[in-house]
Amino acid sequence: MEVATITPPATGEIVKHGHARSIAEKVKRLSPKHILFLETYLNNGFNRIEAYYNAGYKPKNRVNASQYASELLKLPQISSILAENIEEAVLILKNASPKAAAKVVATMDSTDPFIKGGTKLAAAKDILDRAGIVPPEQTRPDQVFNIQINFVDKK
C-alpha cells in the first residue's frame, strides 16, 4: 500500500502538472499540524480522531477530538486538498478494478490444489453480489404486481 505524503515543494522546485501545483500551493498555507493531520487521515482509512491525536492536538476527551477533527475537515484549505486527493484515489481504484475482477474470476476458476473450495465459493459469491444477483432464498415471494389491461372496442 502506498503511503500519502503531503509536503510542499522545496524552494525553487518546479512543479510541472497543474493538479500537483495547486495541491502544493494549498499545502504551503497549512500549519505543520494540519499537514500531519491530513497525512494521517489519508493513510489510516479516514479515521479523523486518530489523525487529530497523531497531529499533536491534545483535546480533553474523544468527543472533543471528534468534534474538533470534524471542524478541521471543514476548513476550506483542508477540504479542497482532501477532495483533490480523494478524486485521485477514486481514479486509481477505477483503473485497478478490472484487474481485481479478473483476479476474483481466476480464483473462482482456479485448478490450483492449494486454493480450497471455500475460497472458490467465496469468489463466486463475490462476483454474484457485485453483479446484483440475489439468491432465491432472499427473494420476496409476497411481491405484488399490478397489471392494468385496457380493452379497446374496435367497431
Phi, psi and omega in degrees: 000134181276139182263132179281133176232127182248104180225142177288153179293152178295157180303130178085354180287137180263126177259121189278325186265141181301318181298311180295322180296316182294321177294315181299319180294323179289323181294325180303331183274357182267153174283162177303324178295319178297318179297315179296320177301311181297314180300314180294317181301318180288331185265346185254018180081028176067040175270099187292326181293313178300318180297321180297312178297316182298330181285352177102003177286148183233076179286166180292324182203179183293329179296313177296320179300317179297315181296312182293323178295320177298320178295321177299317182295338180273347178300133184305319183291331179275316182296326179291321177295317179299315181301317180293321179289323180291320176304316180295319179296319178297319178298317178298316180295319178298320180290331181272345186297322177299322179294318179295318179297319178297322178296319180296315178296317179298322177295316180298320184269001187298142173254007179296125182293343180277346177268112186285162180301324180296323178293318178296318179296318179297321179294318179296318179296320179299318179297314180296319178300315182291332178279349179084018180273126184260134177297151183305324182291346179261357177282154182260114179286344183272013179295136182252134177245133176256128179239131179250128179243126178252122177268134179249126181275115180261123178243000000 
